[in-house]
Amino acid sequence: MMGYGSKRLLTLRVLGDSLAVILAWYLAGILRFYVIWGGVLPALPSFLSLVWLVWVLNIFFISQRGLYKESLGQSWRKETGDLFIASSNAFLFLLAVLYFFYDNKFSRIAIGLYYLFAIVLLVFVRTVLATYISASYRKGRFTRNILLVGYGTRLEMYEEALHSKEIKGIRVVGQYDGQVQPIKDIKPLEGETLRAVVDAAKPDLVVIGYPSKAQEKQDAMIAQGLDLLTERVVVLPVIPESYAGTKISDFKWIPQLALNAAEIGVFERMMKRLFDFVASLIGIILLSPVMLILAILVKLSSPGPVIFRQKRVTRDEKVFTMYKFRTMRSDIPEGAKARWTVEDDPRVTRIGALMRKTSLDELPQLFNVLGGSMSLVGPRPERPELVEEFNTTIPGYRLRHRFKAGVSGWAQVNGWRGNTSLERRIEFDLYYIRNFSLLFDLKIILFTFVRGFINENAY
């Protein structure tokens, strides 16, 4: 449902983006032809006359990125990333149009300046608008009403997620058909039909969720939800969280969900490898003094080699040798059965404990990345014997090996590493694989630095 508040927010976003794009184009033209030496003033009107094309392209690609849709949890990082992609697409399309359809030559400096100005101004305007919207939420304006329909664990998890700090400006108006398992502190609503309840509660969003044993009840409620023409309706399917991002397709009108279709395209694979190579090479050069100092400390801490080598598994279940700084005493055997390090493990040296906490022991893995056996971002590699065990005991574990093993990953930056739930780690790994993009990789790398390298679960 798009009420007055939603329409006003949409209008503000479109007007703000339009102002940013138009201002960027005019600033670029004025700066190039009036300020920068070498500008030809008579060319300015011809340049400015294309502002309508620039506006159309940007609004189109911004809309294509879903930035005009209502979202309960749109983060600033994701919005900024989407704006960058939309602006870049509009810029590339503009270059193509100017090359094929315009005989006049336009200043490359002016067009380049516009591209930079557009990104900066779009992000600035969206940030200001987000601040205004957050302040409005606190005053009770633009509030979005949500109606919960059904019962069960999935619906309770959804209601709990609505209370996270990223979600603002929402109000749960009640729970319908939840007598079997009412949600605490949520007002129960009664009515003969969903339509009657919606007319009374006037929600903007209707969320339907039932446990798997109540499939018939859910199907009946979905049928009623299809009749709601002006309200948005979503269904919470009972499937693993890692399936988020998986698309539903059809075969002869039969809906189908691809379980293991996660794959990286040829171009993206080339770009990922190029980024890995360049970034790891730069990292090795810049961090070489740090690695030299750590190597000396490891050598002085206890007898044994500086570098610890261990067989791990990467893409296509290929076994490779992973490098780390040695953090354990070499005179204490690990034991016959492979296991993770536990808290206060007597095998860990004092400098080793510090390196494990700060992830400094993993710096030699940059050489693995440079050589191509690992990537900067991907699922954490495991030992062959553990992989063999997990392949037979954990459904979907083998899907992790569609990608190269990574130094960092989506599970790690969310705290799932070391002595933590293996199931949750796999869920996060599979989510990353099914939703891979180069921008997602950059986000994980950024999180790796922003959230720090220190991990309380790394012993």
C-alpha positions as CSV (number, residue, x, y, z in Angstrom):
1,M,0.0,0.0,0.0
2,M,1.4,3.4,-0.8
3,G,-0.3,5.9,1.5
4,Y,0.3,9.6,1.8
5,G,3.6,9.1,3.7
6,S,5.0,6.6,1.2
7,K,4.1,8.8,-1.7
8,R,5.7,11.8,-0.1
9,L,8.9,9.9,0.6
10,L,9.0,8.7,-3.0
11,T,8.5,12.2,-4.2
12,L,11.3,13.4,-1.9
13,R,13.7,10.7,-3.2
14,V,13.0,11.5,-6.8
15,L,13.3,15.2,-6.3
16,G,16.5,14.8,-4.4
17,D,18.1,12.6,-7.0
18,S,17.0,14.9,-9.8
19,L,18.5,17.9,-8.0
20,A,21.8,16.1,-7.5
21,V,22.1,14.9,-11.1
22,I,21.1,18.2,-12.6
23,L,23.4,20.2,-10.3
24,A,26.3,17.8,-11.1
25,W,25.8,18.3,-14.8
26,Y,25.7,22.1,-14.5
27,L,28.6,22.3,-12.1
28,A,30.7,20.2,-14.4
29,G,29.9,22.4,-17.4
30,I,30.5,25.7,-15.6
31,L,33.7,24.5,-14.0
32,R,35.0,23.1,-17.3
33,F,34.1,26.1,-19.5
34,Y,34.4,29.0,-17.1
35,V,37.1,28.0,-14.6
36,I,39.5,25.4,-16.0
37,W,41.9,26.8,-18.6
38,G,41.2,25.8,-22.2
39,G,37.4,25.9,-22.0
40,V,35.5,27.2,-25.0
41,L,32.5,29.2,-23.8
42,P,30.3,28.8,-26.9
43,A,30.3,25.0,-26.2
44,L,28.6,25.5,-22.9
45,P,25.0,25.8,-24.1
46,S,25.3,22.7,-26.2
47,F,26.7,20.8,-23.2
48,L,24.0,22.0,-20.8
49,S,21.2,21.2,-23.3
50,L,21.8,17.5,-22.7
51,V,20.8,17.7,-19.0
52,W,17.4,16.1,-19.8
53,L,19.2,13.0,-21.2
54,V,21.4,12.8,-18.1
55,W,18.4,13.1,-15.8
56,V,16.4,10.4,-17.6
57,L,19.3,7.9,-17.6
58,N,20.1,8.4,-13.9
59,I,16.4,8.2,-12.7
60,F,16.0,5.0,-14.9
61,F,19.1,3.2,-13.5
62,I,18.4,4.3,-9.9
63,S,14.9,2.9,-10.2
64,Q,16.4,-0.3,-11.7
65,R,18.4,-0.7,-8.6
66,G,15.3,-0.7,-6.5
67,L,16.1,2.6,-4.7
68,Y,12.6,3.9,-5.0
69,K,11.0,0.9,-3.4
70,E,10.0,0.8,0.3
71,S,12.4,-1.2,2.4
72,L,12.3,-2.0,6.1
73,G,16.0,-2.3,6.5
74,Q,17.8,-0.4,3.8
75,S,21.4,0.2,5.1
76,W,23.4,3.3,4.2
77,R,26.2,1.1,2.8
78,K,23.9,-0.8,0.5
79,E,22.2,2.3,-0.7
80,T,25.5,4.0,-1.4
81,G,26.7,0.9,-3.3
82,D,23.5,0.8,-5.4
83,L,23.9,4.6,-6.1
84,F,27.4,4.0,-7.3
85,I,26.3,1.2,-9.6
86,A,23.4,3.2,-11.0
87,S,25.5,6.3,-11.6
88,S,28.1,4.2,-13.3
89,N,25.6,2.5,-15.6
90,A,24.0,5.9,-16.5
91,F,27.5,7.3,-17.2
92,L,28.5,4.4,-19.5
93,F,25.2,4.6,-21.3
94,L,25.6,8.3,-21.7
95,L,29.0,7.8,-23.3
96,A,27.5,5.3,-25.7
97,V,24.7,7.6,-26.7
98,L,27.1,10.6,-27.3
99,Y,29.4,8.4,-29.4
100,F,26.8,6.9,-31.7
101,F,24.1,9.6,-31.9
102,Y,25.8,13.0,-31.6
103,D,28.2,14.4,-34.1
104,N,29.4,17.2,-31.8
105,K,32.4,16.5,-29.7
106,F,31.8,17.0,-26.0
107,S,34.5,17.8,-23.4
108,R,35.8,14.6,-21.9
109,I,36.9,16.6,-18.9
110,A,33.4,18.0,-18.3
111,I,31.8,14.5,-18.6
112,G,34.4,13.1,-16.2
113,L,33.7,15.9,-13.7
114,Y,30.0,15.3,-14.0
115,Y,30.5,11.6,-13.1
116,L,32.4,12.4,-10.0
117,F,30.0,15.2,-8.9
118,A,27.0,13.0,-9.6
119,I,28.2,10.2,-7.2
120,V,29.2,12.6,-4.5
121,L,26.0,14.7,-4.7
122,L,23.7,11.7,-4.9
123,V,25.3,10.1,-1.8
124,F,25.1,13.5,0.0
125,V,21.5,14.1,-0.8
126,R,20.5,10.6,0.1
127,T,22.4,10.9,3.4
128,V,20.6,14.2,4.2
129,L,17.3,12.7,3.3
130,A,18.0,9.6,5.4
131,T,18.7,11.8,8.4
132,Y,15.5,13.7,7.8
133,I,13.5,10.5,7.6
134,S,15.0,9.1,10.8
135,A,14.1,12.3,12.6
136,S,10.6,12.1,11.2
137,Y,10.3,8.5,12.4
138,R,11.1,9.6,15.9
139,K,8.3,12.2,15.7
140,G,5.9,9.5,14.5
141,R,5.7,10.6,10.9
142,F,6.0,8.2,7.9
143,T,5.3,5.2,10.2
144,R,4.7,2.0,8.3
145,N,2.0,-0.3,9.8
146,I,2.7,-4.1,9.7
147,L,0.1,-6.9,10.1
148,L,1.4,-10.3,11.1
149,V,-0.7,-13.2,9.9
150,G,-0.3,-16.8,11.2
151,Y,2.0,-18.2,13.9
152,G,5.1,-20.3,14.4
153,T,8.9,-19.9,14.8
154,R,9.5,-18.1,11.5
155,L,6.9,-15.4,12.2
156,E,8.3,-14.9,15.7
157,M,11.8,-14.5,14.3
158,Y,10.4,-11.9,11.9
159,E,8.7,-10.0,14.7
160,E,11.9,-10.1,16.7
161,A,14.0,-8.8,13.8
162,L,11.7,-5.8,13.5
163,H,13.1,-4.6,16.8
164,S,16.7,-4.4,15.5
165,K,18.4,-1.0,15.5
166,E,18.5,-0.8,11.7
167,I,14.7,-1.0,11.5
168,K,12.9,2.3,12.2
169,G,9.6,3.8,11.6
170,I,7.4,0.7,11.9
171,R,4.5,-0.3,14.0
172,V,3.0,-3.8,14.3
173,V,-0.7,-3.3,14.4
174,G,-1.5,-6.9,15.5
175,Q,-1.5,-10.6,14.8
176,Y,-4.3,-12.3,12.9
177,D,-5.1,-16.0,13.1
178,G,-2.4,-16.5,15.7
179,Q,-4.5,-18.1,18.5
180,V,-2.5,-21.3,18.3
181,Q,0.8,-19.6,19.1
182,P,0.3,-15.9,20.0
183,I,3.3,-13.6,19.9
184,K,4.0,-11.9,23.2
185,D,3.0,-8.2,23.4
186,I,1.4,-8.3,20.0
187,K,-2.3,-7.4,19.9
188,P,-4.5,-10.3,18.7
189,L,-6.9,-9.4,15.9
190,E,-10.1,-11.1,15.0
191,G,-12.2,-11.1,11.8
192,E,-14.0,-13.5,9.4
193,T,-11.6,-12.8,6.6
194,L,-8.2,-11.3,6.1
195,R,-9.8,-8.5,4.0
196,A,-12.0,-7.5,6.9
197,V,-9.0,-7.4,9.3
198,V,-7.0,-5.3,6.8
199,D,-9.9,-2.9,6.3
200,A,-10.0,-2.3,10.1
201,A,-6.2,-2.3,10.8
202,K,-5.1,-0.5,7.6
203,P,-1.6,-2.0,7.4
204,D,0.9,-1.0,4.8
205,L,2.5,-4.5,4.8
206,V,0.9,-7.9,5.5
207,V,3.3,-10.7,6.5
208,I,2.1,-14.3,6.3
209,G,3.9,-17.1,8.1
210,Y,3.0,-20.6,9.3
211,P,4.9,-23.7,10.3
212,S,5.3,-26.4,7.7
213,K,2.7,-28.6,9.4
214,A,0.1,-25.9,8.7
215,Q,0.7,-25.8,4.9
216,E,-3.0,-26.0,4.0
217,K,-3.8,-23.1,6.4
218,Q,-1.0,-21.0,4.9
219,D,-2.2,-21.7,1.3
220,A,-5.7,-20.6,2.2
221,M,-4.4,-17.4,3.8
222,I,-2.2,-16.7,0.8
223,A,-5.3,-17.0,-1.4
224,Q,-6.9,-14.3,0.6
225,G,-3.7,-12.2,0.5
226,L,-3.9,-12.3,-3.3
227,D,-7.1,-10.3,-3.2
228,L,-5.4,-7.4,-1.4
229,L,-4.8,-5.0,-4.2
230,T,-3.5,-1.9,-2.4
231,E,-1.5,-3.6,0.4
232,R,1.9,-5.3,0.0
233,V,1.9,-8.9,1.0
234,V,4.9,-11.1,1.7
235,V,5.1,-14.8,2.7
236,L,7.7,-16.3,5.0
237,P,8.6,-19.7,3.5
238,V,9.9,-22.5,5.7
239,I,13.3,-22.9,4.0
240,P,16.9,-22.5,5.3
241,E,18.2,-19.0,5.7
242,S,21.1,-19.6,3.3
243,Y,18.5,-19.9,0.5
244,A,18.0,-16.1,0.6
245,G,18.9,-14.7,-2.8
246,T,17.9,-17.9,-4.6
247,K,15.6,-17.2,-7.5
248,I,12.4,-19.1,-8.2
249,S,12.1,-20.0,-11.9
250,D,9.7,-22.3,-13.8
251,F,9.7,-25.2,-16.1
252,K,6.5,-25.4,-18.2
253,W,4.8,-23.2,-15.5
254,I,6.0,-25.5,-12.8
255,P,7.8,-23.4,-10.1
256,Q,11.3,-24.7,-9.3
257,L,13.9,-23.6,-6.8
258,A,17.5,-24.3,-7.8
259,L,19.3,-25.8,-4.8
260,N,22.9,-25.7,-6.0
261,A,22.9,-23.2,-8.9
262,A,25.3,-20.8,-7.3
263,E,28.1,-20.1,-9.8
264,I,30.3,-17.2,-10.6
265,G,30.4,-15.8,-14.1
266,V,33.6,-15.8,-16.3
267,F,33.9,-12.0,-16.2
268,E,33.4,-11.8,-12.5
269,R,35.8,-14.7,-11.9
270,M,38.5,-12.8,-13.9
271,M,37.8,-9.6,-12.1
272,K,37.9,-11.3,-8.7
273,R,41.2,-13.0,-9.5
274,L,42.7,-9.7,-10.8
275,F,41.7,-8.0,-7.6
276,D,43.0,-10.8,-5.5
277,F,46.4,-10.7,-7.3
278,V,46.9,-6.9,-7.1
279,A,45.6,-6.5,-3.5
280,S,47.6,-9.4,-2.2
281,L,50.8,-8.2,-3.9
282,I,50.3,-4.7,-2.4
283,G,49.5,-6.2,1.0
284,I,52.7,-8.4,0.9
285,I,54.8,-5.3,0.0
286,L,53.3,-3.0,2.6
287,L,53.1,-5.6,5.4
288,S,56.6,-7.2,4.8
289,P,58.1,-5.3,7.8
290,V,55.3,-6.5,10.1
291,M,55.7,-10.1,8.8
292,L,59.5,-10.0,9.4
293,I,59.0,-8.9,13.0
294,L,56.4,-11.6,13.6
295,A,58.7,-14.2,12.1
296,I,61.4,-13.2,14.5
297,L,59.0,-13.4,17.5
298,V,57.7,-16.8,16.4
299,K,61.3,-18.1,16.1
300,L,62.2,-16.8,19.6
301,S,59.0,-18.0,21.2
302,S,59.7,-21.8,20.9
303,P,61.7,-24.3,18.8
304,G,60.2,-25.1,15.5
305,P,59.6,-23.6,12.0
306,V,58.3,-20.1,11.6
307,I,55.7,-21.0,9.0
308,F,53.0,-23.6,9.7
309,R,51.9,-25.6,6.7
310,Q,48.7,-27.5,6.6
311,K,46.6,-29.2,3.9
312,R,43.3,-27.5,3.3
313,V,40.5,-27.8,0.8
314,T,39.5,-25.0,-1.7
315,R,37.4,-24.8,-4.9
316,D,36.3,-28.0,-6.5
317,E,37.5,-29.8,-3.4
318,K,41.1,-29.4,-4.4
319,V,43.7,-29.9,-1.6
320,F,46.3,-27.2,-1.2
321,T,49.0,-26.2,1.3
322,M,47.9,-23.2,3.5
323,Y,50.5,-21.0,5.1
324,K,50.2,-19.4,8.6
325,F,52.6,-18.2,11.2
326,R,53.2,-21.0,13.7
327,T,51.3,-20.3,16.9
328,M,51.7,-23.6,18.7
329,R,54.6,-25.5,20.3
330,S,55.8,-28.2,17.9
331,D,56.8,-30.5,20.7
332,I,53.2,-31.2,21.8
333,P,51.3,-33.5,19.5
334,E,47.8,-32.5,18.3
335,G,46.4,-36.0,18.7
336,A,45.1,-38.6,16.3
337,K,41.8,-36.9,15.7
338,A,41.6,-33.5,14.0
339,R,40.0,-30.8,16.2
340,W,39.8,-27.1,16.6
341,T,41.8,-25.2,19.1
342,V,40.0,-24.6,22.4
343,E,40.3,-21.9,25.1
344,D,43.5,-22.1,27.2
345,D,44.9,-24.7,24.8
346,P,48.4,-25.7,26.3
347,R,49.8,-26.0,22.8
348,V,49.4,-22.3,22.0
349,T,52.5,-20.1,22.7
350,R,52.1,-16.6,24.3
351,I,52.9,-14.8,21.0
352,G,50.7,-17.3,19.2
353,A,47.7,-16.5,21.4
354,L,48.1,-12.8,20.6
355,M,48.5,-13.5,16.9
356,R,45.4,-15.7,16.9
357,K,43.3,-13.1,18.6
358,T,44.4,-10.4,16.2
359,S,44.4,-12.7,13.1
360,L,48.1,-11.7,12.4
361,D,49.0,-15.4,12.1
362,E,47.0,-15.5,8.9
363,L,49.1,-12.8,7.1
364,P,51.2,-15.5,5.2
365,Q,47.9,-16.5,3.5
366,L,48.4,-13.5,1.3
367,F,51.0,-15.7,-0.5
368,N,48.2,-18.3,-1.0
369,V,46.1,-15.6,-2.5
370,L,48.9,-14.4,-4.8
371,G,49.5,-18.0,-6.0
372,G,45.8,-18.6,-6.7
373,S,44.9,-21.3,-4.2
374,M,42.9,-18.9,-2.1
375,S,40.9,-15.7,-2.5
376,L,40.8,-12.7,-0.2
377,V,37.0,-13.4,0.3
378,G,35.4,-16.8,0.5
379,P,34.4,-19.7,2.8
380,R,37.1,-20.5,5.3
381,P,39.1,-23.6,4.3
382,E,39.0,-26.8,6.3
383,R,41.2,-29.8,6.6
384,P,40.5,-32.7,4.2
385,E,39.6,-35.1,7.0
386,L,37.0,-32.7,8.4
387,V,35.6,-31.9,4.9
388,E,35.1,-35.7,4.4
389,E,33.3,-35.9,7.6
390,F,31.1,-32.8,7.1
391,N,30.2,-33.8,3.5
392,T,28.4,-36.9,4.9
393,T,26.9,-35.3,8.0
394,I,25.9,-31.7,7.1
395,P,23.5,-31.1,4.1
396,G,24.8,-28.6,1.7
397,Y,28.4,-28.5,3.0
398,R,29.9,-29.4,-0.3
399,L,28.4,-26.3,-2.0
400,R,31.0,-24.3,-0.1
401,H,33.5,-25.6,-2.6
402,R,32.0,-23.9,-5.6
403,F,34.2,-21.0,-4.6
404,K,37.9,-20.7,-3.6
405,A,38.6,-20.7,0.1
406,G,39.0,-17.2,1.5
407,V,41.2,-15.3,4.0
408,S,38.1,-13.5,5.2
409,G,34.4,-14.2,4.6
410,W,30.8,-13.4,5.4
411,A,30.7,-15.8,8.3
412,Q,33.9,-14.5,9.8
413,V,32.9,-10.8,9.8
414,N,29.7,-11.8,11.5
415,G,31.5,-13.5,14.3
416,W,31.1,-17.1,13.2
417,R,34.6,-18.5,13.4
418,G,36.7,-20.5,15.7
419,N,34.8,-22.5,18.4
420,T,31.3,-21.4,17.3
421,S,28.3,-23.1,15.7
422,L,29.4,-24.9,12.6
423,E,25.8,-24.9,11.2
424,R,25.6,-21.1,11.5
425,R,29.0,-20.7,9.8
426,I,27.8,-22.8,6.9
427,E,24.5,-20.9,6.6
428,F,26.5,-17.6,6.2
429,D,28.9,-19.2,3.8
430,L,26.1,-20.5,1.6
431,Y,24.4,-17.1,1.7
432,Y,27.6,-15.5,0.4
433,I,27.9,-18.1,-2.4
434,R,24.3,-17.6,-3.5
435,N,24.5,-13.8,-3.4
436,F,28.0,-13.3,-4.7
437,S,28.9,-10.1,-6.3
438,L,32.1,-8.1,-6.6
439,L,30.5,-5.3,-4.5
440,F,29.6,-7.9,-1.8
441,D,33.3,-8.9,-1.7
442,L,34.3,-5.2,-1.2
443,K,31.7,-5.0,1.5
444,I,33.2,-8.0,3.4
445,I,36.7,-6.5,3.0
446,L,35.4,-3.2,4.4
447,F,33.7,-5.0,7.3
448,T,36.9,-6.9,8.0
449,F,38.7,-3.6,8.7
450,V,35.8,-1.7,10.3
451,R,34.9,-4.5,12.7
452,G,38.5,-5.3,13.4
453,F,40.6,-8.4,13.2
454,I,40.2,-9.2,16.9
455,N,37.9,-12.2,17.5
456,E,36.9,-13.5,20.9
457,N,36.3,-17.0,19.6
458,A,39.8,-17.4,18.1
459,Y,41.9,-19.4,20.6
